């Protein structure tokens, strides 16, 4: 009976281990990409501002709060690293489980569609990219004022040691962060969530939308003990930017029965 008990326990353990291993394998197999596309800048000063913002966005998604994306999971694109054809080919070949697109630069609305200026002579529709990703977040920080007659290219952290009255919390590791991030997607439906930095007929100023998003996300990473989704954070961003006395703008979020994790807790 004792031997049988050992065998039974061992078999049970093996089944549990196999189940856990398969579950962990599924989590680890998730392919994730952040694609940050920096648009055309009019001069060196503007290019430096655009580039600094792009790198801030990349650092955020590489952080624990942002999902602990590795360097090879974050693609930074400018018109000095990519031609429009190369950009289109790279996106066309993209097949992942989770995709985050960040468009930052000059834009406008033509015939009800968002435009994005990639280079001095190349403007395209961000919504024309052809890729495969069941769960997608799109962040567009550009102006949305109306325009006409434009030719458009066609494309088919410091961690606190003591908080809460001296209670010590262990920082979450990158491996744990990836697991938490990937697990969050099991709670949401497939689909695309799009966040525009302003409403139609408005201008976007100084990437204040992206900076507000990053600041509030990092704050949630420190203060919260659970995953924060973009729908939780967006009302605060809208309130901050719409209430500015100068350079106000009204961000909008478009989604259909889905959501997207944007900030992870950085400690347990």
ZADO-1210 file (C-alpha; in nm, 4 decimals, padded with zeros to 6 digits):
<atoms>
<atom x="00.0000" y="00.0000" z="00.0000" code="UNK" pos="1"/>
<atom x="00.2845" y="00.2314" z="00.0825" code="UNK" pos="2"/>
<atom x="00.4590" y="00.1616" z="-00.2460" code="UNK" pos="3"/>
<atom x="00.1312" y="00.2017" z="-00.4330" code="UNK" pos="4"/>
<atom x="00.0787" y="00.5298" z="-00.2542" code="UNK" pos="5"/>
<atom x="00.4194" y="00.6521" z="-00.3647" code="UNK" pos="6"/>
<atom x="00.3517" y="00.5507" z="-00.7233" code="UNK" pos="7"/>
<atom x="00.0107" y="00.7126" z="-00.7180" code="UNK" pos="8"/>
<atom x="00.1515" y="01.0332" z="-00.5707" code="UNK" pos="9"/>
<atom x="00.4328" y="01.0288" z="-00.8246" code="UNK" pos="10"/>
<atom x="00.1908" y="00.9809" z="-01.1125" code="UNK" pos="11"/>
<atom x="-00.0238" y="01.2625" z="-00.9772" code="UNK" pos="12"/>
<atom x="00.2826" y="01.4850" z="-00.9487" code="UNK" pos="13"/>
<atom x="00.3854" y="01.3981" z="-01.3038" code="UNK" pos="14"/>
<atom x="00.0420" y="01.4875" z="-01.4338" code="UNK" pos="15"/>
<atom x="00.0445" y="01.8147" z="-01.2397" code="UNK" pos="16"/>
<atom x="00.3966" y="01.8937" z="-01.3548" code="UNK" pos="17"/>
<atom x="00.3078" y="01.8143" z="-01.7148" code="UNK" pos="18"/>
<atom x="-00.0006" y="02.0338" z="-01.6904" code="UNK" pos="19"/>
<atom x="00.1988" y="02.3173" z="-01.5329" code="UNK" pos="20"/>
<atom x="00.4770" y="02.2800" z="-01.7894" code="UNK" pos="21"/>
<atom x="00.2304" y="02.2924" z="-02.0771" code="UNK" pos="22"/>
<atom x="00.0653" y="02.5993" z="-01.9259" code="UNK" pos="23"/>
<atom x="00.3988" y="02.7713" z="-01.8763" code="UNK" pos="24"/>
<atom x="00.5054" y="02.6729" z="-02.2269" code="UNK" pos="25"/>
<atom x="00.1932" y="02.8335" z="-02.3676" code="UNK" pos="26"/>
<atom x="00.2726" y="03.1540" z="-02.1786" code="UNK" pos="27"/>
<atom x="00.6371" y="03.1544" z="-02.2888" code="UNK" pos="28"/>
<atom x="00.5446" y="03.0871" z="-02.6523" code="UNK" pos="29"/>
<atom x="00.3551" y="03.4140" z="-02.6852" code="UNK" pos="30"/>
<atom x="00.5183" y="03.6291" z="-02.9507" code="UNK" pos="31"/>
<atom x="00.5089" y="03.9994" z="-02.8617" code="UNK" pos="32"/>
<atom x="00.6214" y="04.3098" z="-03.0448" code="UNK" pos="33"/>
<atom x="00.6215" y="04.6821" z="-02.9791" code="UNK" pos="34"/>
<atom x="00.6613" y="04.8808" z="-03.3014" code="UNK" pos="35"/>
<atom x="00.7411" y="05.2495" z="-03.2463" code="UNK" pos="36"/>
<atom x="00.7204" y="05.4527" z="-03.5666" code="UNK" pos="37"/>
<atom x="00.8715" y="05.8012" z="-03.5540" code="UNK" pos="38"/>
<atom x="00.7492" y="06.0298" z="-03.8281" code="UNK" pos="39"/>
<atom x="00.8985" y="06.3138" z="-04.0276" code="UNK" pos="40"/>
<atom x="01.0532" y="06.6053" z="-03.8392" code="UNK" pos="41"/>
<atom x="01.0945" y="06.9518" z="-03.9893" code="UNK" pos="42"/>
<atom x="01.4349" y="07.0327" z="-03.8393" code="UNK" pos="43"/>
<atom x="01.7074" y="06.9026" z="-03.6069" code="UNK" pos="44"/>
<atom x="01.5429" y="07.0410" z="-03.2943" code="UNK" pos="45"/>
<atom x="01.2157" y="06.8656" z="-03.3734" code="UNK" pos="46"/>
<atom x="01.4030" y="06.5462" z="-03.4621" code="UNK" pos="47"/>
<atom x="01.5742" y="06.5487" z="-03.1218" code="UNK" pos="48"/>
<atom x="01.2395" y="06.5937" z="-02.9438" code="UNK" pos="49"/>
<atom x="01.0807" y="06.3153" z="-03.1481" code="UNK" pos="50"/>
<atom x="01.3764" y="06.0825" z="-03.0867" code="UNK" pos="51"/>
<atom x="01.3823" y="06.1486" z="-02.7111" code="UNK" pos="52"/>
<atom x="01.0111" y="06.0685" z="-02.6931" code="UNK" pos="53"/>
<atom x="01.0571" y="05.7507" z="-02.8969" code="UNK" pos="54"/>
<atom x="01.3315" y="05.6308" z="-02.6637" code="UNK" pos="55"/>
<atom x="01.1174" y="05.7129" z="-02.3585" code="UNK" pos="56"/>
<atom x="00.8387" y="05.4973" z="-02.5006" code="UNK" pos="57"/>
<atom x="01.0851" y="05.2142" z="-02.5689" code="UNK" pos="58"/>
<atom x="01.2242" y="05.2339" z="-02.2148" code="UNK" pos="59"/>
<atom x="00.8734" y="05.2182" z="-02.0720" code="UNK" pos="60"/>
<atom x="00.7792" y="04.8973" z="-02.2513" code="UNK" pos="61"/>
<atom x="01.1185" y="04.7482" z="-02.1580" code="UNK" pos="62"/>
<atom x="01.0460" y="04.8204" z="-01.7910" code="UNK" pos="63"/>
<atom x="00.8708" y="04.5818" z="-01.5542" code="UNK" pos="64"/>
<atom x="00.5595" y="04.8027" z="-01.5512" code="UNK" pos="65"/>
<atom x="00.5468" y="04.8119" z="-01.9315" code="UNK" pos="66"/>
<atom x="00.5547" y="04.4340" z="-01.9695" code="UNK" pos="67"/>
<atom x="00.9307" y="04.3601" z="-01.9601" code="UNK" pos="68"/>
<atom x="00.9713" y="04.3519" z="-02.3370" code="UNK" pos="69"/>
<atom x="01.3208" y="04.2474" z="-02.4455" code="UNK" pos="70"/>
<atom x="01.5261" y="04.4539" z="-02.6902" code="UNK" pos="71"/>
<atom x="01.4483" y="04.2151" z="-02.9753" code="UNK" pos="72"/>
<atom x="01.0757" y="04.2588" z="-02.9042" code="UNK" pos="73"/>
<atom x="01.0888" y="04.6385" z="-02.9432" code="UNK" pos="74"/>
<atom x="01.1246" y="04.7679" z="-03.2989" code="UNK" pos="75"/>
<atom x="01.2084" y="05.1369" z="-03.3357" code="UNK" pos="76"/>
<atom x="01.1519" y="05.2769" z="-03.6831" code="UNK" pos="77"/>
<atom x="01.2420" y="05.6148" z="-03.8322" code="UNK" pos="78"/>
<atom x="01.2825" y="05.7330" z="-04.1897" code="UNK" pos="79"/>
<atom x="01.6600" y="05.7095" z="-04.1383" code="UNK" pos="80"/>
<atom x="01.6439" y="05.3362" z="-04.0570" code="UNK" pos="81"/>
<atom x="01.3649" y="05.2364" z="-04.2964" code="UNK" pos="82"/>
<atom x="01.2274" y="05.3321" z="-04.6336" code="UNK" pos="83"/>
<atom x="00.8502" y="05.3209" z="-04.6539" code="UNK" pos="84"/>
<atom x="00.8743" y="05.0009" z="-04.8602" code="UNK" pos="85"/>
<atom x="01.0993" y="04.8365" z="-04.6008" code="UNK" pos="86"/>
<atom x="00.8626" y="04.9446" z="-04.3236" code="UNK" pos="87"/>
<atom x="00.5645" y="04.8022" z="-04.5098" code="UNK" pos="88"/>
<atom x="00.7447" y="04.4729" z="-04.5826" code="UNK" pos="89"/>
<atom x="00.8496" y="04.4357" z="-04.2183" code="UNK" pos="90"/>
<atom x="00.4957" y="04.4890" z="-04.0915" code="UNK" pos="91"/>
<atom x="00.3494" y="04.2628" z="-04.3629" code="UNK" pos="92"/>
<atom x="00.5699" y="03.9777" z="-04.2374" code="UNK" pos="93"/>
<atom x="00.4673" y="04.0320" z="-03.8750" code="UNK" pos="94"/>
<atom x="00.2830" y="03.7381" z="-03.7166" code="UNK" pos="95"/>
<atom x="00.2593" y="03.7646" z="-03.3376" code="UNK" pos="96"/>
<atom x="00.0170" y="03.7033" z="-03.0512" code="UNK" pos="97"/>
<atom x="00.0411" y="04.0570" z="-02.9117" code="UNK" pos="98"/>
<atom x="00.1224" y="04.3757" z="-03.1045" code="UNK" pos="99"/>
<atom x="00.1583" y="04.7342" z="-02.9835" code="UNK" pos="100"/>
<atom x="00.1929" y="05.0083" z="-03.2459" code="UNK" pos="101"/>
<atom x="00.2989" y="05.3607" z="-03.1458" code="UNK" pos="102"/>
<atom x="00.2753" y="05.6295" z="-03.4156" code="UNK" pos="103"/>
<atom x="00.4355" y="05.9594" z="-03.3158" code="UNK" pos="104"/>
<atom x="00.4719" y="06.2568" z="-03.5456" code="UNK" pos="105"/>
<atom x="00.2778" y="06.4839" z="-03.7793" code="UNK" pos="106"/>
<atom x="-00.0676" y="06.3785" z="-03.8917" code="UNK" pos="107"/>
<atom x="-00.4059" y="06.4976" z="-04.0127" code="UNK" pos="108"/>
<atom x="-00.7506" y="06.3762" z="-04.1176" code="UNK" pos="109"/>
<atom x="-00.8415" y="06.3418" z="-04.4855" code="UNK" pos="110"/>
<atom x="-01.1758" y="06.1997" z="-04.5985" code="UNK" pos="111"/>
<atom x="-01.2379" y="06.0808" z="-04.2441" code="UNK" pos="112"/>
<atom x="-00.9166" y="05.8770" z="-04.2300" code="UNK" pos="113"/>
<atom x="-00.6089" y="05.9336" z="-04.0150" code="UNK" pos="114"/>
<atom x="-00.2923" y="06.0283" z="-04.2050" code="UNK" pos="115"/>
<atom x="00.0654" y="05.9927" z="-04.0826" code="UNK" pos="116"/>
<atom x="00.3694" y="06.1686" z="-04.2329" code="UNK" pos="117"/>
<atom x="00.6622" y="05.9275" z="-04.2464" code="UNK" pos="118"/>
<atom x="00.9026" y="06.1399" z="-04.4517" code="UNK" pos="119"/>
<atom x="00.8944" y="06.4756" z="-04.6275" code="UNK" pos="120"/>
<atom x="00.7240" y="06.3273" z="-04.9336" code="UNK" pos="121"/>
<atom x="00.5622" y="06.0124" z="-04.7923" code="UNK" pos="122"/>
<atom x="00.2287" y="06.0085" z="-04.6114" code="UNK" pos="123"/>
<atom x="00.0272" y="05.6956" z="-04.5405" code="UNK" pos="124"/>
<atom x="-00.2765" y="05.5611" z="-04.3587" code="UNK" pos="125"/>
<atom x="-00.1642" y="05.3878" z="-04.0354" code="UNK" pos="126"/>
<atom x="-00.4700" y="05.1635" z="-04.0602" code="UNK" pos="127"/>
<atom x="-00.3510" y="05.0100" z="-04.3880" code="UNK" pos="128"/>
<atom x="-00.0818" y="04.7841" z="-04.2432" code="UNK" pos="129"/>
<atom x="-00.1373" y="04.4147" z="-04.3075" code="UNK" pos="130"/>
<atom x="-00.0189" y="04.1968" z="-04.0193" code="UNK" pos="131"/>
<atom x="-00.1401" y="03.9100" z="-03.8007" code="UNK" pos="132"/>
<atom x="-00.1964" y="03.9746" z="-03.4282" code="UNK" pos="133"/>
<atom x="-00.5189" y="03.8766" z="-03.2497" code="UNK" pos="134"/>
<atom x="-00.4604" y="04.1330" z="-02.9738" code="UNK" pos="135"/>
<atom x="-00.3453" y="04.4794" z="-03.0797" code="UNK" pos="136"/>
<atom x="-00.3033" y="04.8193" z="-02.9144" code="UNK" pos="137"/>
<atom x="-00.2517" y="05.1253" z="-03.1361" code="UNK" pos="138"/>
<atom x="-00.1346" y="05.4578" z="-02.9878" code="UNK" pos="139"/>
<atom x="-00.1455" y="05.7536" z="-03.2270" code="UNK" pos="140"/>
<atom x="00.0094" y="06.0784" z="-03.1015" code="UNK" pos="141"/>
<atom x="-00.0377" y="06.3197" z="-03.3907" code="UNK" pos="142"/>
<atom x="-00.2663" y="06.6012" z="-03.5016" code="UNK" pos="143"/>
<atom x="-00.6124" y="06.5267" z="-03.6398" code="UNK" pos="144"/>
<atom x="-00.6985" y="06.8546" z="-03.8116" code="UNK" pos="145"/>
<atom x="-00.8761" y="06.8240" z="-04.1486" code="UNK" pos="146"/>
<atom x="-00.6747" y="06.8436" z="-04.4685" code="UNK" pos="147"/>
<atom x="-00.7487" y="06.7953" z="-04.8382" code="UNK" pos="148"/>
<atom x="-00.5631" y="06.7344" z="-05.1629" code="UNK" pos="149"/>
<atom x="-00.2892" y="06.5321" z="-04.9951" code="UNK" pos="150"/>
<atom x="-00.1371" y="06.2442" z="-05.1947" code="UNK" pos="151"/>
<atom x="-00.1228" y="05.9364" z="-04.9750" code="UNK" pos="152"/>
<atom x="00.1038" y="05.6347" z="-05.0269" code="UNK" pos="153"/>
<atom x="-00.0922" y="05.3108" z="-05.0444" code="UNK" pos="154"/>
<atom x="00.0198" y="05.0245" z="-04.8226" code="UNK" pos="155"/>
<atom x="-00.1931" y="04.6960" z="-04.8848" code="UNK" pos="156"/>
<atom x="01.1913" y="05.3817" z="-01.1937" code="UNK" pos="157"/>
<atom x="01.3079" y="05.3383" z="-00.8695" code="UNK" pos="158"/>
<atom x="01.1549" y="05.0564" z="-00.6598" code="UNK" pos="159"/>
<atom x="01.0628" y="05.1573" z="-00.3006" code="UNK" pos="160"/>
<atom x="01.2120" y="04.9425" z="-00.0260" code="UNK" pos="161"/>
<atom x="00.9420" y="05.0091" z="00.2337" code="UNK" pos="162"/>
<atom x="00.5828" y="05.1141" z="00.1731" code="UNK" pos="163"/>
<atom x="00.2487" y="05.0801" z="00.3466" code="UNK" pos="164"/>
<atom x="00.3810" y="05.1538" z="00.6936" code="UNK" pos="165"/>
<atom x="00.7078" y="04.9663" z="00.6590" code="UNK" pos="166"/>
<atom x="00.5796" y="04.6573" z="00.4814" code="UNK" pos="167"/>
<atom x="00.8482" y="04.5146" z="00.2550" code="UNK" pos="168"/>
<atom x="00.7500" y="04.4035" z="-00.0927" code="UNK" pos="169"/>
<atom x="00.9772" y="04.2057" z="-00.3177" code="UNK" pos="170"/>
<atom x="01.0375" y="04.3545" z="-00.6634" code="UNK" pos="171"/>
<atom x="00.8884" y="04.1474" z="-00.9439" code="UNK" pos="172"/>
<atom x="01.1466" y="03.9878" z="-01.1724" code="UNK" pos="173"/>
<atom x="01.1426" y="04.0255" z="-01.5509" code="UNK" pos="174"/>
<atom x="01.0447" y="03.6606" z="-01.5896" code="UNK" pos="175"/>
<atom x="00.7523" y="03.7098" z="-01.3505" code="UNK" pos="176"/>
<atom x="00.6513" y="04.0294" z="-01.5301" code="UNK" pos="177"/>
<atom x="00.6403" y="03.8523" z="-01.8672" code="UNK" pos="178"/>
<atom x="00.4249" y="03.5766" z="-01.7195" code="UNK" pos="179"/>
<atom x="00.1875" y="03.8280" z="-01.5553" code="UNK" pos="180"/>
<atom x="00.1686" y="04.0308" z="-01.8774" code="UNK" pos="181"/>
<atom x="00.0955" y="03.7305" z="-02.0987" code="UNK" pos="182"/>
<atom x="-00.1576" y="03.5926" z="-01.8507" code="UNK" pos="183"/>
<atom x="-00.3492" y="03.9219" z="-01.8618" code="UNK" pos="184"/>
<atom x="-00.4413" y="03.8498" z="-02.2231" code="UNK" pos="185"/>
<atom x="-00.6369" y="03.5407" z="-02.1222" code="UNK" pos="186"/>
<atom x="-00.8925" y="03.7744" z="-01.9610" code="UNK" pos="187"/>
<atom x="-00.9665" y="03.9853" z="-02.2702" code="UNK" pos="188"/>
<atom x="-01.1176" y="03.9188" z="-02.6101" code="UNK" pos="189"/>
<atom x="-00.9274" y="03.9334" z="-02.9375" code="UNK" pos="190"/>
<atom x="-00.9457" y="04.2659" z="-03.1152" code="UNK" pos="191"/>
<atom x="-00.7839" y="04.6051" z="-03.1617" code="UNK" pos="192"/>
<atom x="-00.7832" y="04.9014" z="-02.9242" code="UNK" pos="193"/>
<atom x="-00.6915" y="05.2369" z="-03.0806" code="UNK" pos="194"/>
<atom x="-00.6007" y="05.5456" z="-02.8789" code="UNK" pos="195"/>
<atom x="-00.5814" y="05.8819" z="-03.0547" code="UNK" pos="196"/>
<atom x="-00.4055" y="06.1680" z="-02.8785" code="UNK" pos="197"/>
<atom x="-00.6799" y="06.4121" z="-02.9757" code="UNK" pos="198"/>
<atom x="-01.0215" y="06.4298" z="-03.1368" code="UNK" pos="199"/>
<atom x="-01.0910" y="06.5174" z="-03.4988" code="UNK" pos="200"/>
<atom x="-01.0354" y="06.8852" z="-03.5831" code="UNK" pos="201"/>
<atom x="-00.7840" y="06.9160" z="-03.2960" code="UNK" pos="202"/>
<atom x="-00.4065" y="06.9451" z="-03.2808" code="UNK" pos="203"/>
<atom x="-00.1743" y="06.7359" z="-03.0648" code="UNK" pos="204"/>
<atom x="00.0927" y="06.9249" z="-02.8728" code="UNK" pos="205"/>
<atom x="00.4423" y="06.8179" z="-02.7717" code="UNK" pos="206"/>
<atom x="00.3605" y="06.4464" z="-02.7317" code="UNK" pos="207"/>
<atom x="00.1838" y="06.5357" z="-02.4078" code="UNK" pos="208"/>
<atom x="-00.0509" y="06.2404" z="-02.4666" code="UNK" pos="209"/>
<atom x="00.2325" y="05.9859" z="-02.4671" code="UNK" pos="210"/>
<atom x="00.4064" y="06.1499" z="-02.1717" code="UNK" pos="211"/>
<atom x="00.0815" y="06.1511" z="-01.9728" code="UNK" pos="212"/>
<atom x="00.0283" y="05.7845" z="-02.0586" code="UNK" pos="213"/>
<atom x="00.3819" y="05.6886" z="-01.9542" code="UNK" pos="214"/>
<atom x="00.3724" y="05.8947" z="-01.6330" code="UNK" pos="215"/>
<atom x="00.0385" y="05.7563" z="-01.5176" code="UNK" pos="216"/>
<atom x="00.1339" y="05.4007" z="-01.6136" code="UNK" pos="217"/>
<atom x="00.4575" y="05.4168" z="-01.4158" code="UNK" pos="218"/>
<atom x="00.2673" y="05.5637" z="-01.1204" code="UNK" pos="219"/>
<atom x="00.0202" y="05.2738" z="-01.1321" code="UNK" pos="220"/>
<atom x="00.3111" y="05.0303" z="-01.1460" code="UNK" pos="221"/>
<atom x="00.4364" y="05.1617" z="-00.8124" code="UNK" pos="222"/>
<atom x="00.1015" y="05.2117" z="-00.6385" code="UNK" pos="223"/>
<atom x="-00.1099" y="04.9206" z="-00.7622" code="UNK" pos="224"/>
<atom x="-00.0793" y="04.5486" z="-00.6921" code="UNK" pos="225"/>
<atom x="-00.2688" y="04.4391" z="-01.0029" code="UNK" pos="226"/>
<atom x="-00.2569" y="04.4790" z="-01.3797" code="UNK" pos="227"/>
<atom x="-00.3907" y="04.8128" z="-01.5063" code="UNK" pos="228"/>
<atom x="-00.5732" y="04.8119" z="-01.8403" code="UNK" pos="229"/>
<atom x="-00.5817" y="05.0987" z="-02.0879" code="UNK" pos="230"/>
<atom x="-00.9561" y="05.1504" z="-02.0306" code="UNK" pos="231"/>
<atom x="-00.8848" y="05.2088" z="-01.6601" code="UNK" pos="232"/>
<atom x="-00.6223" y="05.4737" z="-01.7311" code="UNK" pos="233"/>
<atom x="-00.7704" y="05.6544" z="-02.0299" code="UNK" pos="234"/>
<atom x="-01.0319" y="05.8627" z="-01.8419" code="UNK" pos="235"/>
<atom x="-00.7551" y="06.0131" z="-01.6254" code="UNK" pos="236"/>
<atom x="-00.5460" y="06.0979" z="-01.9315" code="UNK" pos="237"/>
<atom x="-00.8462" y="06.2597" z="-02.0998" code="UNK" pos="238"/>
<atom x="-00.9277" y="06.4604" z="-01.7881" code="UNK" pos="239"/>
<atom x="-00.5713" y="06.5908" z="-01.7579" code="UNK" pos="240"/>
<atom x="-00.5288" y="06.6927" z="-02.1223" code="UNK" pos="241"/>
<atom x="-00.8789" y="06.8302" z="-02.1779" code="UNK" pos="242"/>
<atom x="-00.8600" y="07.0536" z="-01.8694" code="UNK" pos="243"/>
<atom x="-00.5425" y="07.2350" z="-01.9716" code="UNK" pos="244"/>
<atom x="-00.5889" y="07.6103" z="-02.0059" code="UNK" pos="245"/>
<atom x="-00.3482" y="07.6151" z="-02.2972" code="UNK" pos="246"/>
<atom x="-00.2800" y="07.3429" z="-02.5533" code="UNK" pos="247"/>
<atom x="-00.5782" y="07.1352" z="-02.4445" code="UNK" pos="248"/>
<atom x="-00.6769" y="06.8284" z="-02.6451" code="UNK" pos="249"/>
<atom x="-00.9364" y="06.5538" z="-02.6117" code="UNK" pos="250"/>
<atom x="-00.7918" y="06.2032" z="-02.6536" code="UNK" pos="251"/>
<atom x="-01.0316" y="05.9333" z="-02.7686" code="UNK" pos="252"/>
<atom x="-01.0236" y="05.5551" z="-02.7466" code="UNK" pos="253"/>
<atom x="-01.1867" y="05.3275" z="-03.0026" code="UNK" pos="254"/>
<atom x="-01.2440" y="04.9624" z="-02.9207" code="UNK" pos="255"/>
<atom x="-01.4986" y="04.6857" z="-02.9634" code="UNK" pos="256"/>
<atom x="-01.5523" y="04.4598" z="-02.6641" code="UNK" pos="257"/>
<atom x="-01.1805" y="04.4348" z="-02.5898" code="UNK" pos="258"/>
<atom x="-00.9094" y="04.5989" z="-02.3782" code="UNK" pos="259"/>
<atom x="-00.5308" y="04.5963" z="-02.3396" code="UNK" pos="260"/>
<atom x="-00.2961" y="04.5747" z="-02.0380" code="UNK" pos="261"/>
<atom x="-00.0816" y="04.8869" z="-02.0102" code="UNK" pos="262"/>
<atom x="00.0833" y="04.8767" z="-01.6647" code="UNK" pos="263"/>
<atom x="00.2040" y="04.5965" z="-01.4389" code="UNK" pos="264"/>
<atom x="00.2802" y="04.6168" z="-01.0659" code="UNK" pos="265"/>
<atom x="00.6560" y="04.6334" z="-01.0084" code="UNK" pos="266"/>
<atom x="00.6533" y="04.4554" z="-00.6739" code="UNK" pos="267"/>
<atom x="00.4597" y="04.1867" z="-00.4892" code="UNK" pos="268"/>
</atoms>
